[in-house]
Amino acid sequence: MSLPDAGPDDFVLDARSVRSAFDRASSSYDHAAVLQTKVRKELLDRLQLVKLNPRLILDAGSGTGHASRALKRRFRRARVIALDVAPGMLHAATAQQRLFGRFDRVCADAARLPLADASVDLIHSNLMLQWCNDLDAVFAEFRRVLRPHGLLTFTTFGPDTLKELRAAWQAADGHTHVNRFIDMHDIGDALMRAGLAEPVLDVENYTLTYADARELMRDLKAIGAHNVTAGRRRGLTGRRRLDAMLAGYEQYRREGRLPATYEVVFGQAWGRASEGGKASADGAVNVPIGQIGYRRASLKTR
């Protein structure tokens, strides 16, 4: 049977469902977020390479507040705002509050920040951008609220993320089951369109391993990563299609385990236009090749 290819509209995310999924996952998120924890620590470690003395820090897509707590601990004099679209996540973040290390919690959409122009010195965002339909709108808001010389540092997923699961589902039916993730070079273009300066991006690949594909899907559900694409199947997935996906995933088994690949894009940019990359007359954006890189040595299993 020939299966239709998914069109671009099939990957549009239902924003209300995204919020609801992360709300429901707030109590199970920390236990299952092995990769998210690893990436968060790496992103925070990279801040040590930059000289900063921020007064106001925005943790965009703060989840259960671990990064907000770490940022407050590192920059004790700064005000830290934990911002998330899911109230349940912000409620769970109260567990990270300390008497002399408190941070504010704000429920809002990253594409419509309730913050004044040029008010933020540092924006930290760990694995949030892949849940935004309009990356240009989010980067434009980041640019608007950043002070001159303010820093944006972020991670998001690249196209190879969950490639095994995507391929297994594609062999089973014609619906979307895995989000579409944006290529690093397109993210760089979006940063430049927003007027953010000197973008630097690189990629690290991580691999988690599982006893079976059902275990992977349970972990995805536990962190709130539900299928909320417009092209998803409405109603329950039939047993025959599920079995076909599980059988298709088995081709990737190595040494008794099934891999789940995650391509993680690390990026940073600054809040003032500079000569780091300029748009040409035809709208093309040129980013110096030395500012783009790949690292593929990381391996994590569970």
GUVOPA-628776 format. One line per 4 residues: their letters; for each residue z negated, y, x of N, C-alpha, C. Coordinates in Angstrom, 1 decimal. Layout:
BEGIN
A) Z,Y,X,Z,Y,X,Z,Y,X | ...
//
This chain:
BEGIN
MSLP) 0.0,-1.2,0.8,0.0,0.0,0.0,0.0,1.2,0.9 | 0.9,2.2,0.6,0.9,3.4,1.4,-0.1,4.4,0.8 | -0.8,5.0,1.7,-1.9,6.0,1.2,-1.4,7.4,1.5 | -1.6,8.4,0.6,-1.2,9.7,0.8,-2.1,10.4,1.9
DAGP) -1.5,11.3,2.7,-2.3,12.1,3.6,-3.0,13.2,2.9 | -4.2,13.5,3.4,-5.0,14.5,2.8,-4.4,15.9,3.2 | -4.4,16.8,2.2,-3.9,18.1,2.5,-5.1,19.0,2.9 | -4.8,20.3,3.4,-5.8,21.2,3.8,-6.8,21.5,2.7
DDFV) -6.4,21.6,1.5,-7.3,22.0,0.4,-8.3,20.8,0.1 | -8.0,19.6,0.5,-8.9,18.5,0.3,-10.1,18.6,1.1 | -10.1,19.4,2.2,-11.3,19.5,3.1,-12.2,20.7,2.8 | -11.8,21.5,1.8,-12.7,22.6,1.4,-14.0,22.0,0.9
LDAR) -15.1,22.6,1.4,-16.5,22.2,1.1,-17.0,22.8,-0.2 | -17.7,22.1,-1.0,-18.4,22.6,-2.2,-19.7,23.2,-1.7 | -19.8,24.5,-1.6,-20.9,25.2,-1.1,-22.2,24.8,-1.8 | -22.1,24.7,-3.1,-23.3,24.4,-3.9,-23.8,23.0,-3.6
SVRS) -22.9,22.1,-3.4,-23.3,20.7,-3.0,-23.8,20.6,-1.6 | -23.3,21.4,-0.7,-23.8,21.5,0.7,-25.3,21.9,0.6 | -25.6,23.0,-0.1,-27.0,23.5,-0.2,-27.9,22.4,-0.8 | -27.4,21.8,-1.9,-28.2,20.7,-2.6,-28.5,19.5,-1.7
AFDR) -27.5,19.1,-0.9,-27.6,18.0,0.0,-28.7,18.2,1.1 | -28.6,19.4,1.6,-29.6,19.7,2.7,-31.0,20.0,2.1 | -31.1,20.5,0.9,-32.3,20.6,0.2,-33.0,19.2,0.1 | -32.2,18.2,-0.4,-32.8,16.9,-0.6,-33.1,16.2,0.7
ASSS) -32.4,16.6,1.8,-32.7,15.9,3.0,-33.8,16.5,3.9 | -34.4,17.6,3.4,-35.4,18.3,4.2,-36.6,17.4,4.6 | -36.9,16.4,3.9,-38.1,15.6,4.2,-37.7,14.4,5.2 | -36.4,14.1,5.2,-36.0,12.9,6.1,-35.2,13.4,7.3
YDHA) -34.9,14.7,7.4,-34.0,15.2,8.4,-34.5,14.9,9.8 | -35.7,15.3,10.1,-36.2,15.2,11.5,-36.2,13.8,12.0 | -36.5,12.8,11.2,-36.5,11.5,11.6,-35.1,11.0,12.0 | -34.1,11.4,11.3,-32.8,10.9,11.6,-31.9,11.8,12.5
AVLQ) -32.4,13.0,12.8,-31.6,14.0,13.5,-31.7,13.8,15.0 | -31.3,12.6,15.5,-31.4,12.3,16.9,-30.4,13.1,17.7 | -29.1,13.1,17.3,-28.1,13.9,18.0,-28.4,15.4,17.8 | -28.8,15.9,16.7,-29.0,17.3,16.5,-30.2,17.8,17.4
TKVR) -31.2,16.9,17.6,-32.3,17.3,18.5,-31.8,17.4,19.9 | -31.0,16.4,20.4,-30.5,16.5,21.7,-29.6,17.7,22.0 | -28.7,18.0,21.0,-27.8,19.2,21.2,-28.6,20.5,21.1 | -29.6,20.5,20.3,-30.5,21.7,20.2,-31.1,22.0,21.5
KELL) -31.7,21.0,22.2,-32.3,21.2,23.5,-31.4,21.6,24.5 | -30.2,21.1,24.5,-29.1,21.5,25.5,-28.8,23.0,25.3 | -28.6,23.4,24.0,-28.2,24.7,23.7,-29.3,25.7,24.1 | -30.6,25.4,23.9,-31.7,26.2,24.3,-31.8,26.3,25.8
DRLQ) -31.5,25.1,26.5,-31.6,25.1,28.0,-30.5,26.1,28.6 | -29.4,26.2,27.9,-28.4,27.1,28.4,-28.8,28.6,28.4 | -29.7,28.9,27.5,-30.2,30.3,27.5,-30.9,30.7,28.8 | -31.4,29.7,29.5,-32.1,30.0,30.8,-31.1,30.6,31.8
LVKL) -29.8,30.4,31.6,-28.8,30.9,32.5,-28.5,32.4,32.3 | -29.0,32.9,31.2,-28.7,34.3,30.8,-29.9,35.2,30.8 | -29.9,36.3,31.3,-31.0,37.3,31.4,-31.1,38.0,30.0 | -32.1,37.7,29.3,-32.3,38.3,28.0,-33.7,38.8,27.8
NPRL) -33.8,39.9,27.0,-35.1,40.4,26.6,-34.9,40.9,25.1 | -34.7,39.9,24.2,-34.4,40.3,22.8,-35.6,40.8,22.0 | -35.3,41.7,21.1,-36.3,42.2,20.2,-36.2,41.5,18.8 | -34.9,41.1,18.4,-34.7,40.4,17.2,-33.8,39.3,17.4
ILDA) -34.2,38.1,17.0,-33.4,36.9,17.2,-33.1,36.3,15.8 | -31.9,35.9,15.6,-31.5,35.2,14.4,-31.2,33.7,14.7 | -31.9,32.8,14.1,-31.6,31.4,14.2,-30.8,31.0,12.9 | -29.5,31.0,13.0,-28.6,30.8,11.9,-28.4,29.3,11.6
GSGT) -28.8,28.9,10.4,-28.7,27.5,10.1,-29.9,26.8,10.8 | -31.1,27.3,10.5,-32.3,26.9,11.3,-32.8,25.6,10.9 | -32.4,25.0,9.7,-32.9,23.7,9.4,-34.4,23.7,9.3 | -35.0,22.7,9.9,-36.5,22.5,9.8,-37.3,23.3,10.8
GHAS) -36.6,24.3,11.5,-37.4,25.3,12.2,-37.7,25.0,13.6 | -37.3,23.9,14.2,-37.6,23.5,15.6,-37.1,24.6,16.6 | -35.9,25.0,16.4,-35.3,26.0,17.3,-36.0,27.3,17.2 | -36.3,27.7,15.9,-37.0,29.0,15.7,-38.3,29.0,16.4
RALK) -39.1,27.9,16.3,-40.3,27.8,17.1,-40.1,27.9,18.6 | -39.1,27.2,19.1,-38.9,27.2,20.5,-38.4,28.6,21.0 | -37.6,29.3,20.2,-37.2,30.7,20.5,-38.4,31.6,20.5 | -39.3,31.5,19.5,-40.5,32.3,19.5,-41.4,32.1,20.7
RRFR) -41.5,30.8,21.1,-42.3,30.5,22.2,-41.8,31.1,23.5 | -40.4,31.0,23.6,-39.8,31.6,24.9,-39.8,33.1,24.9 | -39.5,33.7,23.8,-39.4,35.2,23.7,-40.6,35.7,22.8 | -41.8,35.7,23.4,-43.0,35.9,22.6,-43.0,37.3,21.9
RARV) -42.4,38.3,22.5,-42.4,39.6,21.9,-41.3,39.8,20.8 | -40.4,38.9,20.7,-39.3,39.1,19.8,-39.7,38.6,18.4 | -39.1,39.3,17.4,-39.1,38.8,16.0,-38.1,37.8,15.8 | -38.4,36.6,15.3,-37.4,35.5,15.1,-37.3,35.3,13.6
IALD) -36.0,35.3,13.1,-35.7,35.0,11.7,-35.0,33.7,11.7 | -35.6,32.7,10.9,-35.0,31.4,10.6,-34.3,31.6,9.3 | -32.9,31.4,9.4,-32.1,31.6,8.2,-31.4,30.3,7.9 | -31.5,29.9,6.6,-30.8,28.7,6.2,-30.4,28.9,4.7
VAPG) -29.4,28.2,4.3,-28.9,28.2,3.0,-29.7,27.3,2.0 | -30.5,26.4,2.6,-31.2,25.4,1.8,-32.7,25.8,1.8 | -33.3,26.1,0.6,-34.7,26.5,0.5,-35.6,25.3,1.0 | -35.2,24.1,0.8,-36.0,22.9,1.2,-36.2,22.9,2.7
MLHA) -35.1,23.2,3.4,-35.2,23.2,4.9,-36.2,24.3,5.3 | -36.1,25.5,4.7,-37.1,26.6,5.1,-38.5,26.2,4.8 | -38.7,25.5,3.6,-40.0,25.1,3.3,-40.5,24.1,4.3 | -39.7,23.1,4.8,-40.1,22.2,5.8,-40.4,22.9,7.1
ATAQ) -39.7,24.0,7.4,-39.9,24.8,8.6,-41.3,25.4,8.7 | -42.1,25.4,7.6,-43.5,25.9,7.7,-44.3,25.1,8.7 | -43.9,23.8,8.8,-44.7,22.9,9.7,-44.6,23.4,11.2 | -43.6,24.2,11.5,-43.4,24.7,12.9,-44.1,26.0,13.1
QRLF) -44.7,26.6,12.1,-45.4,27.9,12.3,-46.7,27.7,13.1 | -47.0,28.6,14.0,-48.2,28.6,14.7,-48.9,30.0,14.6 | -50.2,30.1,14.7,-50.9,31.3,14.5,-50.3,32.4,15.3 | -50.0,32.2,16.6,-49.5,33.3,17.5,-48.0,33.0,17.8
GRFD) -47.4,32.3,16.9,-46.0,32.1,17.1,-45.2,32.0,15.8 | -45.4,32.9,14.9,-44.8,32.8,13.6,-43.4,33.4,13.6 | -42.6,32.9,12.7,-41.3,33.5,12.5,-41.0,33.7,11.1 | -40.1,34.6,10.8,-39.7,34.8,9.4,-38.7,33.8,8.9
RVCA) -38.8,33.5,7.6,-37.8,32.6,7.0,-37.0,33.3,5.9 | -35.7,33.1,6.0,-34.8,33.8,5.0,-33.8,32.8,4.5 | -33.7,32.8,3.2,-32.7,31.9,2.6,-31.4,32.7,2.3 | -30.3,32.4,3.0,-29.1,33.2,2.8,-27.9,32.5,3.4
DAAR) -26.8,32.9,3.0,-25.5,32.4,3.5,-25.1,33.1,4.8 | -24.7,32.4,5.8,-24.3,33.0,7.1,-23.1,33.9,7.0 | -22.3,33.7,5.9,-21.2,34.6,5.7,-21.6,35.9,5.0 | -22.8,36.0,4.6,-23.3,37.2,3.9,-24.7,37.5,4.4
LPLA) -24.9,37.9,5.6,-26.2,38.1,6.2,-26.9,39.3,5.6 | -28.2,39.2,5.2,-29.0,40.3,4.7,-29.6,41.1,5.8 | -28.8,41.5,6.8,-29.4,42.2,8.0,-28.5,43.4,8.2 | -29.1,44.4,8.8,-28.5,45.7,9.1,-27.5,45.5,10.2
DASV) -26.5,46.4,10.2,-25.5,46.5,11.3,-26.2,46.7,12.7 | -25.7,46.0,13.7,-26.2,46.2,15.1,-27.7,46.1,15.2 | -28.3,45.1,14.5,-29.8,45.0,14.5,-30.3,43.7,15.3 | -29.4,42.8,15.7,-29.8,41.6,16.3,-29.4,41.5,17.8
DLIH) -30.3,41.0,18.6,-30.0,40.9,20.0,-29.5,39.5,20.4 | -29.9,38.5,19.7,-29.5,37.1,20.0,-29.3,36.4,18.7 | -28.2,35.7,18.6,-27.9,34.8,17.4,-27.8,33.4,18.0 | -28.6,32.5,17.6,-28.6,31.1,18.0,-28.2,30.3,16.7
SNLM) -27.2,29.4,16.9,-26.8,28.6,15.8,-26.4,27.2,16.2 | -27.2,26.2,15.8,-27.0,24.9,16.3,-26.4,24.0,15.1 | -25.2,23.6,15.3,-24.6,22.6,14.4,-24.6,23.1,12.9 | -24.3,24.3,12.7,-24.2,24.9,11.3,-22.8,25.3,11.0
LQWC) -22.0,25.7,11.9,-20.7,26.3,11.6,-19.8,25.3,10.9 | -19.9,24.0,11.2,-19.0,23.0,10.5,-19.2,22.9,9.0 | -20.3,23.5,8.5,-20.6,23.5,7.1,-20.1,24.8,6.4 | -19.4,25.6,7.1,-18.9,26.9,6.6,-17.4,26.8,6.3
NDLD) -16.9,27.2,5.2,-15.5,27.1,4.8,-14.7,28.2,5.6 | -15.3,29.4,5.8,-14.6,30.5,6.3,-15.2,30.9,7.6 | -14.7,30.3,8.7,-15.3,30.6,10.0,-15.1,32.1,10.4 | -14.0,32.7,10.0,-13.7,34.1,10.3,-14.8,35.0,9.6
AVFA) -15.1,34.7,8.4,-16.1,35.5,7.7,-17.5,35.4,8.4 | -17.9,34.2,8.9,-19.1,34.0,9.5,-19.2,34.8,10.9 | -18.1,34.6,11.7,-18.0,35.3,12.9,-18.0,36.8,12.7 | -17.3,37.3,11.7,-17.3,38.7,11.4,-18.7,39.3,11.1
EFRR) -19.5,38.5,10.4,-20.9,38.8,10.1,-21.7,38.8,11.3 | -21.5,37.8,12.2,-22.2,37.8,13.5,-21.9,39.0,14.3 | -20.6,39.4,14.3,-20.2,40.6,15.1,-20.9,41.8,14.5 | -20.9,41.9,13.2,-21.5,43.1,12.5,-23.0,43.3,12.8
VLRP) -23.7,42.2,12.9,-25.2,42.4,13.0,-25.6,42.4,14.5 | -24.7,42.0,15.4,-25.1,42.0,16.8,-25.1,43.4,17.4 | -26.1,43.7,18.2,-26.2,44.9,18.9,-25.1,44.9,20.1 | -24.7,46.0,20.6,-23.9,46.0,21.8,-24.6,45.2,22.9
HGLL) -23.9,44.4,23.6,-24.5,43.5,24.6,-25.3,42.3,24.0 | -25.4,42.2,22.6,-26.1,41.1,22.0,-25.3,39.8,22.2 | -26.0,38.7,22.2,-25.4,37.4,22.6,-25.4,36.5,21.4 | -24.2,35.8,21.2,-24.1,34.7,20.2,-24.0,33.4,21.0
TFTT) -24.8,32.5,20.7,-24.8,31.1,21.3,-24.8,30.1,20.2 | -23.9,29.1,20.3,-23.8,28.2,19.1,-23.2,26.9,19.6 | -23.4,25.9,18.7,-22.7,24.6,18.8,-22.0,24.3,17.4 | -21.0,23.5,17.4,-20.4,23.0,16.2,-19.6,21.7,16.6
FGPD) -19.1,21.0,15.6,-18.4,19.8,15.9,-16.9,20.0,16.0 | -16.3,19.2,17.0,-14.9,19.2,17.2,-14.2,18.1,16.5 | -12.9,18.0,16.6,-12.1,17.1,15.7,-12.3,15.6,16.0 | -12.8,15.2,17.1,-13.0,13.8,17.4,-14.3,13.3,16.8
TLKE) -15.1,14.2,16.2,-16.4,13.8,15.6,-16.2,12.7,14.5 | -16.9,11.6,14.6,-16.9,10.6,13.6,-15.4,10.0,13.4 | -14.7,10.0,14.5,-13.3,9.5,14.4,-13.2,8.1,14.0 | -14.2,7.3,14.4,-14.2,5.9,14.0,-14.4,5.7,12.5
LRAA) -15.3,6.4,11.9,-15.6,6.4,10.5,-14.4,6.9,9.7 | -13.8,8.0,10.2,-12.7,8.6,9.5,-11.5,7.6,9.4 | -11.2,6.9,10.6,-10.1,6.0,10.6,-10.4,4.8,9.7 | -11.7,4.3,9.7,-12.0,3.2,8.9,-11.8,3.5,7.4
WQAA) -12.2,4.7,7.0,-12.0,5.1,5.6,-10.5,5.3,5.3 | -9.8,5.8,6.2,-8.4,6.1,5.9,-7.6,4.7,5.7 | -8.1,3.7,6.3,-7.5,2.4,6.1,-7.9,1.8,4.7 | -9.0,2.3,4.1,-9.5,1.8,2.9,-9.0,2.5,1.6
DGHT) -8.8,3.8,1.7,-8.3,4.6,0.5,-7.8,5.9,1.0 | -7.2,6.7,0.0,-6.5,7.9,0.4,-7.4,9.1,0.2 | -8.7,9.0,0.0,-9.6,10.1,-0.2,-10.2,10.6,1.1 | -10.7,11.8,1.1,-11.4,12.3,2.3,-12.9,11.8,2.2
HVNR) -13.4,11.4,3.3,-14.8,10.9,3.4,-15.5,11.6,4.6 | -14.8,12.2,5.5,-15.4,12.9,6.6,-14.8,14.3,6.7 | -15.6,15.3,7.0,-15.2,16.7,7.1,-14.1,16.8,8.1 | -13.3,17.9,8.0,-12.4,18.3,9.0,-13.1,19.3,9.9
FIDM) -13.0,19.0,11.2,-13.7,19.8,12.2,-12.6,20.6,13.0 | -13.0,21.8,13.4,-12.1,22.7,14.0,-12.0,22.6,15.6 | -10.8,22.6,16.1,-10.5,22.5,17.5,-11.2,23.7,18.3 | -11.6,23.4,19.5,-12.3,24.4,20.3,-11.4,25.6,20.5
HDIG) -10.1,25.4,20.7,-9.3,26.6,21.0,-9.1,27.5,19.7 | -9.1,26.9,18.6,-9.1,27.6,17.3,-10.4,28.4,17.1 | -11.5,27.8,17.6,-12.8,28.5,17.5,-12.7,29.7,18.4 | -12.2,29.6,19.6,-12.0,30.7,20.5,-11.2,31.8,19.9
DALM) -10.1,31.5,19.2,-9.2,32.4,18.6,-10.0,33.2,17.5 | -10.9,32.4,16.7,-11.7,33.1,15.7,-12.7,34.0,16.2 | -13.3,33.7,17.4,-14.2,34.6,18.0,-13.5,35.9,18.4 | -12.3,35.8,18.9,-11.6,37.0,19.3,-11.1,37.8,18.1
RAGL) -10.7,37.2,17.0,-10.3,37.9,15.8,-11.5,38.7,15.3 | -12.7,38.2,15.4,-13.9,38.9,14.9,-14.3,40.0,15.8 | -13.7,40.2,17.0,-14.1,41.2,17.9,-15.2,40.9,18.8 | -15.6,39.6,18.9,-16.6,39.2,19.8,-16.0,39.0,21.2
AEPV) -16.8,39.3,22.2,-16.2,39.5,23.5,-16.5,38.3,24.5 | -15.7,38.1,25.4,-15.9,37.2,26.5,-16.3,35.8,26.0 | -15.5,35.2,25.1,-15.9,33.8,24.7,-15.8,32.8,25.8 | -16.8,32.0,25.8,-16.9,30.9,26.8,-17.2,29.6,26.0
LDVE) -16.3,28.6,26.1,-16.5,27.4,25.3,-16.3,26.1,26.2 | -17.0,25.1,25.9,-16.8,23.8,26.5,-17.2,22.7,25.5 | -16.9,21.5,25.9,-17.1,20.4,25.0,-17.8,19.3,25.7 | -18.8,18.7,25.0,-19.4,17.5,25.4,-19.3,16.4,24.3
NYTL) -19.0,15.2,24.8,-18.9,14.1,23.8,-20.2,13.2,23.9 | -20.7,12.9,22.7,-21.9,12.1,22.6,-21.5,10.8,21.8 | -22.2,9.7,22.1,-21.9,8.5,21.3,-23.3,7.9,20.9 | -23.4,7.8,19.6,-24.6,7.0,19.0,-24.1,5.6,18.7
TYAD) -24.9,4.6,18.8,-24.5,3.3,18.4,-25.4,2.7,17.4 | -24.8,1.8,16.6,-25.4,1.3,15.4,-25.2,-0.2,15.3 | -26.1,-0.9,14.6,-25.9,-2.3,14.3,-24.8,-2.6,13.4 | -24.6,-1.6,12.4,-23.5,-1.8,11.5,-23.2,-0.4,10.9
AREL) -22.1,-0.3,10.2,-21.7,1.0,9.7,-22.6,1.5,8.5 | -23.2,0.6,7.8,-24.1,1.1,6.8,-25.3,1.9,7.4 | -25.8,1.5,8.6,-26.8,2.2,9.2,-26.4,3.6,9.6 | -25.2,3.8,10.0,-24.7,5.1,10.3,-24.7,5.9,9.0
MRDL) -24.2,5.4,7.9,-24.1,6.1,6.7,-25.5,6.5,6.2 | -26.5,5.6,6.4,-27.8,6.0,6.0,-28.3,7.2,6.8 | -28.0,7.2,8.1,-28.5,8.3,8.9,-27.8,9.6,8.5 | -26.5,9.5,8.2,-25.8,10.7,7.7,-26.4,11.3,6.4
KAIG) -26.7,10.4,5.5,-27.4,10.8,4.3,-28.7,11.4,4.5 | -29.5,10.8,5.5,-30.8,11.3,5.7,-30.8,12.7,6.3 | -29.8,13.1,7.0,-29.7,14.5,7.5,-29.0,15.5,6.6 | -28.5,15.0,5.4,-27.9,15.8,4.5,-26.4,15.9,4.6
AHNV) -25.8,15.1,5.5,-24.4,15.2,5.8,-23.6,14.3,4.8 | -23.6,14.7,3.5,-22.9,14.0,2.5,-21.5,14.4,2.5 | -20.6,13.6,1.8,-19.2,14.0,1.6,-19.1,14.9,0.5 | -18.9,16.2,0.8,-18.8,17.2,-0.3,-17.4,17.9,-0.2
TAGR) -16.4,17.2,0.3,-15.1,17.8,0.4,-14.4,17.7,-1.0 | -13.5,18.6,-1.2,-12.8,18.7,-2.4,-11.9,17.4,-2.7 | -11.5,16.8,-1.6,-10.7,15.6,-1.8,-11.4,14.3,-1.9 | -12.8,14.4,-2.1,-13.6,13.1,-2.1,-13.3,12.4,-3.5
RRGL) -13.6,11.1,-3.5,-13.5,10.4,-4.7,-14.6,10.7,-5.7 | -14.2,11.0,-6.9,-15.2,11.3,-7.9,-15.8,10.0,-8.5 | -17.0,9.9,-8.6,-17.7,8.7,-9.0,-18.0,7.8,-7.9 | -18.4,6.6,-8.2,-18.9,5.6,-7.2,-17.7,5.0,-6.4
TGRR) -17.8,4.7,-5.2,-16.8,4.0,-4.4,-16.9,2.5,-4.7 | -15.8,1.9,-5.1,-15.8,0.5,-5.4,-16.2,-0.4,-4.3 | -16.7,-1.6,-4.6,-17.2,-2.5,-3.6,-16.0,-2.9,-2.7 | -14.8,-3.1,-3.3,-13.7,-3.5,-2.5,-13.3,-2.5,-1.4
RLDA) -13.3,-1.2,-1.8,-13.0,-0.2,-0.8,-14.1,-0.1,0.3 | -15.3,-0.2,-0.2,-16.4,-0.1,0.8,-16.3,-1.3,1.8 | -16.0,-2.5,1.3,-15.9,-3.6,2.2,-14.7,-3.5,3.1 | -13.6,-2.9,2.6,-12.5,-2.6,3.5,-12.8,-1.6,4.6
MLAG) -13.6,-0.6,4.3,-14.0,0.3,5.3,-14.9,-0.4,6.4 | -15.9,-1.1,5.9,-16.8,-1.8,6.8,-16.0,-2.8,7.7 | -15.0,-3.5,7.2,-14.2,-4.4,8.0,-13.4,-3.6,9.0 | -12.8,-2.5,8.6,-12.0,-1.7,9.5,-12.8,-1.1,10.6
YEQY) -14.1,-0.8,10.4,-15.0,-0.2,11.4,-15.3,-1.3,12.5 | -15.2,-2.6,12.1,-15.6,-3.6,13.1,-14.7,-3.7,14.3 | -13.5,-3.1,14.2,-12.6,-3.2,15.4,-13.1,-2.4,16.6 | -14.1,-1.5,16.3,-14.7,-0.7,17.4,-15.9,-1.3,18.0
RREG) -16.4,-2.4,17.5,-17.6,-3.0,18.0,-17.5,-3.4,19.5 | -18.5,-3.0,20.3,-18.5,-3.3,21.7,-19.9,-3.8,22.0 | -20.1,-4.9,22.7,-21.4,-5.4,23.1,-22.4,-5.4,22.0 | -21.8,-5.8,20.8,-22.7,-6.0,19.6,-23.1,-4.8,18.9
RLPA) -22.5,-3.6,19.3,-22.9,-2.3,18.6,-21.6,-1.6,18.2 | -21.8,-0.8,17.1,-20.7,0.1,16.6,-20.9,1.5,17.1 | -19.9,2.1,17.7,-20.1,3.5,18.1,-19.8,4.5,17.1 | -20.5,5.7,17.2,-20.1,6.9,16.3,-20.0,8.0,17.3
TYEV) -18.8,8.5,17.5,-18.5,9.6,18.4,-18.7,10.9,17.8 | -19.3,11.8,18.6,-19.5,13.2,18.2,-19.0,14.1,19.3 | -18.0,14.9,19.0,-17.4,15.9,19.9,-18.2,17.2,19.6 | -18.9,17.7,20.5,-19.8,18.9,20.3,-19.2,20.1,21.1
VFGQ) -18.8,21.1,20.4,-18.4,22.4,21.1,-19.5,23.3,21.3 | -19.7,23.7,22.5,-20.7,24.7,22.9,-20.0,26.0,23.1 | -20.5,27.1,22.5,-19.8,28.4,22.7,-20.8,29.5,22.8 | -20.3,30.6,23.5,-21.1,31.8,23.5,-20.1,33.0,23.5
AWGR) -20.5,34.1,23.0,-19.7,35.3,23.1,-20.7,36.5,23.0 | -20.2,37.7,23.3,-21.0,38.9,23.3,-20.6,39.9,22.2 | -21.5,40.7,21.9,-21.3,41.6,20.7,-20.6,42.9,21.0 | -19.9,43.0,22.1,-19.2,44.2,22.4,-17.8,43.9,23.0
ASEG) -16.8,44.5,22.5,-15.4,44.2,23.0,-15.4,44.5,24.5 | -14.6,43.6,25.2,-14.5,43.8,26.7,-13.1,43.2,27.1 | -12.9,43.1,28.3,-11.6,42.6,28.8,-11.5,41.1,29.0 | -12.5,40.4,28.4,-12.6,38.9,28.6,-11.4,38.2,27.9
GKAS) -10.9,38.8,26.9,-9.7,38.2,26.2,-9.2,39.3,25.2 | -7.9,39.4,25.2,-7.3,40.5,24.4,-6.2,39.9,23.5 | -6.0,40.5,22.3,-4.9,40.1,21.4,-3.7,40.8,21.9 | -2.6,40.1,21.8,-1.3,40.7,22.2,-0.7,41.3,20.9
ADGA) 0.5,41.9,21.1,1.1,42.7,20.0,1.4,41.8,18.8 | 1.7,40.5,19.1,2.0,39.6,18.0,0.8,38.9,17.4 | -0.4,39.3,17.8,-1.6,38.8,17.3,-2.1,37.5,18.0 | -1.4,37.1,19.0,-1.9,35.9,19.8,-3.1,36.3,20.6
VNVP) -4.0,35.4,20.8,-5.2,35.7,21.6,-5.2,35.0,22.9 | -5.4,35.7,24.0,-5.4,35.0,25.3,-6.8,35.0,25.9 | -7.3,33.8,26.1,-8.7,33.6,26.6,-8.5,33.0,28.0 | -9.1,33.5,29.1,-8.9,33.0,30.4,-9.2,31.5,30.4
IGQI) -8.3,30.7,31.1,-8.4,29.3,31.1,-9.7,28.8,31.8 | -10.2,29.6,32.7,-11.5,29.3,33.3,-12.7,29.4,32.4 | -12.5,30.0,31.3,-13.6,30.1,30.3,-13.7,29.0,29.3 | -12.8,28.0,29.5,-12.7,26.9,28.6,-12.8,25.6,29.4
GYRR) -13.7,24.7,28.9,-13.9,23.5,29.7,-14.3,22.3,28.9 | -14.3,21.1,29.5,-14.7,19.9,28.8,-15.7,19.2,29.7 | -16.7,18.5,29.0,-17.6,17.6,29.7,-17.7,16.4,28.8 | -17.5,15.2,29.3,-17.4,14.0,28.5,-18.3,12.9,29.0
ASLK) -19.3,13.2,29.8,-20.1,12.1,30.4,-21.3,11.7,29.6 | -21.7,12.5,28.6,-22.9,12.3,27.9,-22.8,11.1,27.0 | -23.8,10.2,27.0,-23.9,9.0,26.2,-25.3,8.9,25.6 | -25.4,8.8,24.3,-26.7,8.6,23.7,-26.6,7.4,22.7
TR) -27.5,6.5,22.7,-27.5,5.4,21.8,-28.8,5.4,21.0 | -28.7,4.7,19.9,-29.9,4.5,19.1,-30.0,3.0,18.7
//
